Amino acid sequence: MNTNNYKKFLSILIIGFVGILLFSSCANKEVVDACLEGQTYGFWGGLLHGIIAPFDLIAMLFRDDVTVYAQNNNGAWYAFGFIIGSGGWGILGSKGASNKKRRRNK
C-alpha cells in the first residue's frame, strides 16, 4: 500500500470514528421500564419471534406497538432461539438455490 494512500485511509478512518462518537452522544435515553414488566421470554419465545420476524417487519410499517425483538427477554437463550428461528428462513431458501445449481450443472 502506498504511503499516501495509507495516510488518506487512516485519516478517513479517524474522521469517521470521531463522527460516529460525536453523533452517538446525541441519542436520547429511552425509558423501557414499562416493557420489562410481565412475562420474560426465553429460548422458545425467541424461536417463535425469530420465525415470525419477517411478518413483524411488515407489521411495524403500519403499527407502532409491534416490535421484532422482545425487550423483556432473558438474554443469551432468547437471542439464540431468535437466531435459530430467523435463520430457518435462510436455510430453506439456500436449499432451493443449491438444488437449482445442481440441476444446471448436470
Buried (B, 14 or more C-beta within 10 A) or exposed (E): EEEEEEEEEEEEEEEEEEEEEEEEEEEEEEEEEEEEEEEEBBBEBBBBBBBEBEEBEEBEEEEEEEEBBBEBBBEEBBBBBBEBBBEEEEEEEEEEEEEEEEEEEE
